[in-house]
Amino acid sequence: AKELKDDVLEATNSLPGFEFRCQTAKILLECAANLQQSATATQEVLGQEELNIEKKEEQRMFCIEAAIQTLGSLMAENDEVIETWYLLGCAFQSKSISSSNANSNAKSADDCDASRHYFENALQMLLRTKEQLEQEQQFSFQQGPTDMMKMDNDEGDGDTCNPIADIVHKIEDVKAKLAEVEQSTSTRMD
């Protein structure tokens, strides 16, 4: 058993960095989306190219599964990264679309449930982050304008003008994704 633990530890240490794996998962999900669009376009134009469409669906599922595995390794490493939860929700949502196309309702329902789970956790984490930012902002206002100016200059990367607005935008995005999952779930039950 100790040898197995050592092998797992060694394998974990040999993985690429967290950010690299996160970007890889994003690329895999984008490839899956492009394959879906390509298969749809092929189907509309040629009508009868089923072999090509099946091959693209197989490649799409491979991309989705690889993304899920990559994101799973990120989740095992750090389950407090909102983006990982969100991307897993997106991956399972894409997988549920593939499953529904393959007429596999049980798999599709499981994938929808998984998607909902990851989106709901991402939403809860975003809501907590928003609350913390609002508390920090309120504390900053209580410090007074000179202390706030000093804090603004210390933070100074300039990329995020209003982090709360950014979080609110992300909250709305996750809510929209949850609504899509709910809509596809109710459509399948009809």
DRENDO-1510 file (C-alpha; in Angstrom, 1 decimal, always signed):
<recs>
REC; n; res; u; v; w
REC; 1; ALA; +0.0; +0.0; +0.0 .
REC; 2; LYS; +2.9; +2.4; +0.8 .
REC; 3; GLU; +4.3; +1.8; -2.7 .
REC; 4; LEU; +1.0; +2.8; -4.2 .
REC; 5; LYS; +0.9; +6.0; -2.2 .
REC; 6; ASP; +4.4; +6.8; -3.3 .
REC; 7; ASP; +3.5; +6.2; -6.9 .
REC; 8; VAL; +0.4; +8.5; -6.6 .
REC; 9; LEU; +2.5; +11.2; -4.9 .
REC; 10; GLU; +5.1; +11.0; -7.6 .
REC; 11; ALA; +2.5; +11.2; -10.4 .
REC; 12; THR; +0.9; +14.2; -8.7 .
REC; 13; ASN; +4.2; +16.0; -8.4 .
REC; 14; SER; +4.9; +15.4; -12.1 .
REC; 15; LEU; +1.7; +17.1; -13.3 .
REC; 16; PRO; +2.0; +20.4; -15.1 .
REC; 17; GLY; +1.1; +23.5; -13.1 .
REC; 18; PHE; -2.4; +24.4; -12.0 .
REC; 19; GLU; -2.8; +27.3; -14.4 .
REC; 20; PHE; -1.5; +25.3; -17.4 .
REC; 21; ARG; -4.0; +22.5; -16.7 .
REC; 22; CYS; -6.8; +25.0; -16.3 .
REC; 23; GLN; -6.0; +26.6; -19.7 .
REC; 24; THR; -5.8; +23.1; -21.2 .
REC; 25; ALA; -9.3; +22.3; -20.0 .
REC; 26; LYS; -10.6; +25.5; -21.4 .
REC; 27; ILE; -9.0; +24.7; -24.8 .
REC; 28; LEU; -10.5; +21.2; -24.7 .
REC; 29; LEU; -14.0; +22.6; -24.0 .
REC; 30; GLU; -13.5; +25.1; -26.8 .
REC; 31; CYS; -12.5; +22.3; -29.2 .
REC; 32; ALA; -15.6; +20.4; -28.2 .
REC; 33; ALA; -17.8; +23.4; -28.9 .
REC; 34; ASN; -16.1; +23.9; -32.3 .
REC; 35; LEU; -16.6; +20.2; -33.1 .
REC; 36; GLN; -20.3; +20.6; -32.2 .
REC; 37; GLN; -20.7; +23.6; -34.5 .
REC; 38; SER; -18.8; +21.8; -37.3 .
REC; 39; ALA; -20.9; +18.7; -37.0 .
REC; 40; THR; -24.1; +20.8; -37.1 .
REC; 41; ALA; -22.9; +22.7; -40.2 .
REC; 42; THR; -21.9; +19.4; -41.9 .
REC; 43; GLN; -25.3; +17.9; -41.1 .
REC; 44; GLU; -27.1; +21.0; -42.5 .
REC; 45; VAL; -25.0; +21.2; -45.7 .
REC; 46; LEU; -24.6; +17.5; -46.6 .
REC; 47; GLY; -27.5; +15.9; -44.9 .
REC; 48; GLN; -26.3; +12.3; -45.2 .
REC; 49; GLU; -22.6; +12.5; -43.9 .
REC; 50; GLU; -23.4; +10.4; -40.8 .
REC; 51; LEU; -20.0; +8.8; -40.6 .
REC; 52; ASN; -18.3; +12.2; -40.5 .
REC; 53; ILE; -20.8; +13.4; -37.9 .
REC; 54; GLU; -20.3; +10.4; -35.7 .
REC; 55; LYS; -16.5; +10.8; -35.9 .
REC; 56; LYS; -16.9; +14.5; -34.8 .
REC; 57; GLU; -19.2; +13.5; -32.0 .
REC; 58; GLU; -16.6; +10.9; -30.9 .
REC; 59; GLN; -13.9; +13.5; -30.9 .
REC; 60; ARG; -16.1; +15.9; -29.1 .
REC; 61; MET; -16.8; +13.4; -26.3 .
REC; 62; PHE; -13.0; +12.7; -26.1 .
REC; 63; CYS; -12.4; +16.5; -25.6 .
REC; 64; ILE; -15.1; +16.7; -23.0 .
REC; 65; GLU; -13.9; +13.7; -21.1 .
REC; 66; ALA; -10.3; +14.9; -21.2 .
REC; 67; ALA; -11.4; +18.3; -19.9 .
REC; 68; ILE; -13.4; +16.6; -17.0 .
REC; 69; GLN; -10.4; +14.6; -16.0 .
REC; 70; THR; -8.1; +17.6; -16.1 .
REC; 71; LEU; -10.5; +19.7; -14.1 .
REC; 72; GLY; -10.9; +16.8; -11.7 .
REC; 73; SER; -7.2; +16.9; -11.0 .
REC; 74; LEU; -7.5; +20.6; -10.4 .
REC; 75; MET; -10.4; +20.1; -8.0 .
REC; 76; ALA; -8.4; +17.5; -6.1 .
REC; 77; GLU; -5.6; +19.9; -5.8 .
REC; 78; ASN; -7.7; +23.0; -4.7 .
REC; 79; ASP; -11.5; +22.9; -4.4 .
REC; 80; GLU; -11.7; +26.6; -3.6 .
REC; 81; VAL; -11.2; +27.9; -7.1 .
REC; 82; ILE; -14.5; +29.1; -8.5 .
REC; 83; GLU; -13.4; +28.9; -12.1 .
REC; 84; THR; -12.8; +25.1; -11.7 .
REC; 85; TRP; -16.4; +24.6; -10.4 .
REC; 86; TYR; -17.8; +26.7; -13.3 .
REC; 87; LEU; -15.8; +24.9; -16.0 .
REC; 88; LEU; -16.8; +21.5; -14.6 .
REC; 89; GLY; -20.4; +22.7; -14.8 .
REC; 90; CYS; -19.8; +23.7; -18.5 .
REC; 91; ALA; -18.1; +20.3; -19.2 .
REC; 92; PHE; -21.0; +18.3; -17.8 .
REC; 93; GLN; -23.5; +20.5; -19.6 .
REC; 94; SER; -21.7; +19.9; -22.9 .
REC; 95; LYS; -21.6; +16.2; -22.1 .
REC; 96; SER; -25.3; +16.1; -21.4 .
REC; 97; ILE; -26.0; +17.6; -24.8 .
REC; 98; SER; -23.9; +14.8; -26.4 .
REC; 99; SER; -25.6; +12.2; -24.3 .
REC; 100; SER; -29.0; +13.5; -25.3 .
REC; 101; ASN; -28.0; +13.4; -29.0 .
REC; 102; ALA; -27.1; +9.7; -28.5 .
REC; 103; ASN; -30.5; +9.0; -26.9 .
REC; 104; SER; -29.1; +8.0; -23.6 .
REC; 105; ASN; -31.5; +9.7; -21.2 .
REC; 106; ALA; -30.1; +8.1; -18.0 .
REC; 107; LYS; -26.5; +9.4; -18.7 .
REC; 108; SER; -27.9; +12.7; -19.8 .
REC; 109; ALA; -29.9; +13.1; -16.6 .
REC; 110; ASP; -26.8; +12.2; -14.5 .
REC; 111; ASP; -24.7; +14.8; -16.5 .
REC; 112; CYS; -27.4; +17.4; -16.0 .
REC; 113; ASP; -27.4; +16.7; -12.3 .
REC; 114; ALA; -23.6; +17.0; -12.2 .
REC; 115; SER; -23.7; +20.2; -14.2 .
REC; 116; ARG; -26.3; +21.6; -11.8 .
REC; 117; HIS; -24.1; +20.6; -8.8 .
REC; 118; TYR; -21.0; +22.4; -10.1 .
REC; 119; PHE; -22.9; +25.5; -11.2 .
REC; 120; GLU; -24.7; +25.7; -7.8 .
REC; 121; ASN; -21.4; +25.5; -6.0 .
REC; 122; ALA; -19.8; +28.1; -8.2 .
REC; 123; LEU; -22.8; +30.3; -7.6 .
REC; 124; GLN; -22.6; +29.9; -3.8 .
REC; 125; MET; -18.9; +30.7; -3.9 .
REC; 126; LEU; -19.5; +33.8; -6.0 .
REC; 127; LEU; -22.2; +35.0; -3.6 .
REC; 128; ARG; -19.8; +34.6; -0.7 .
REC; 129; THR; -17.0; +36.4; -2.5 .
REC; 130; LYS; -19.4; +39.3; -3.4 .
REC; 131; GLU; -20.4; +39.5; +0.3 .
REC; 132; GLN; -16.8; +39.6; +1.4 .
REC; 133; LEU; -15.9; +42.3; -1.2 .
REC; 134; GLU; -18.9; +44.4; -0.1 .
REC; 135; GLN; -17.8; +44.1; +3.6 .
REC; 136; GLU; -14.2; +45.1; +2.6 .
REC; 137; GLN; -15.6; +48.0; +0.6 .
REC; 138; GLN; -17.7; +49.1; +3.6 .
REC; 139; PHE; -14.7; +48.9; +5.8 .
REC; 140; SER; -12.6; +50.9; +3.4 .
REC; 141; PHE; -15.3; +53.7; +3.4 .
REC; 142; GLN; -15.1; +53.7; +7.2 .
REC; 143; GLN; -11.4; +54.3; +7.0 .
REC; 144; GLY; -11.8; +57.6; +5.3 .
REC; 145; PRO; -10.8; +59.0; +1.9 .
REC; 146; THR; -7.0; +59.4; +2.5 .
REC; 147; ASP; -6.7; +55.8; +3.6 .
REC; 148; MET; -8.8; +54.6; +0.7 .
REC; 149; MET; -6.6; +56.5; -1.8 .
REC; 150; LYS; -3.6; +54.9; -0.3 .
REC; 151; MET; -5.2; +51.4; -0.5 .
REC; 152; ASP; -6.2; +52.1; -4.2 .
REC; 153; ASN; -2.6; +53.0; -5.0 .
REC; 154; ASP; -1.3; +49.9; -3.2 .
REC; 155; GLU; -3.6; +47.6; -5.1 .
REC; 156; GLY; -2.9; +49.4; -8.4 .
REC; 157; ASP; -3.0; +46.7; -11.2 .
REC; 158; GLY; -5.7; +48.8; -12.9 .
REC; 159; ASP; -7.3; +45.7; -14.6 .
REC; 160; THR; -10.4; +45.6; -12.3 .
REC; 161; CYS; -12.1; +48.9; -11.9 .
REC; 162; ASN; -15.0; +47.5; -9.9 .
REC; 163; PRO; -14.5; +43.9; -8.6 .
REC; 164; ILE; -18.0; +43.8; -7.2 .
REC; 165; ALA; -19.5; +44.5; -10.7 .
REC; 166; ASP; -17.3; +41.8; -12.1 .
REC; 167; ILE; -18.6; +39.3; -9.5 .
REC; 168; VAL; -22.2; +40.4; -10.2 .
REC; 169; HIS; -21.6; +39.8; -13.9 .
REC; 170; LYS; -20.2; +36.3; -13.2 .
REC; 171; ILE; -23.2; +35.6; -10.8 .
REC; 172; GLU; -25.6; +36.4; -13.6 .
REC; 173; ASP; -23.7; +34.2; -16.1 .
REC; 174; VAL; -23.8; +31.2; -13.7 .
REC; 175; LYS; -27.6; +31.8; -13.1 .
REC; 176; ALA; -28.1; +31.8; -16.8 .
REC; 177; LYS; -26.2; +28.5; -17.1 .
REC; 178; LEU; -28.3; +27.0; -14.3 .
REC; 179; ALA; -31.5; +28.1; -16.1 .
REC; 180; GLU; -30.2; +26.4; -19.3 .
REC; 181; VAL; -29.6; +23.2; -17.3 .
REC; 182; GLU; -33.1; +23.4; -15.8 .
REC; 183; GLN; -34.7; +24.1; -19.2 .
REC; 184; SER; -32.9; +21.1; -20.8 .
REC; 185; THR; -33.9; +18.9; -17.9 .
REC; 186; SER; -37.6; +19.9; -18.2 .
REC; 187; THR; -37.5; +19.4; -22.0 .
REC; 188; ARG; -36.2; +15.9; -21.6 .
REC; 189; MET; -38.9; +15.0; -19.1 .
REC; 190; ASP; -41.6; +16.1; -21.6 .
</recs>
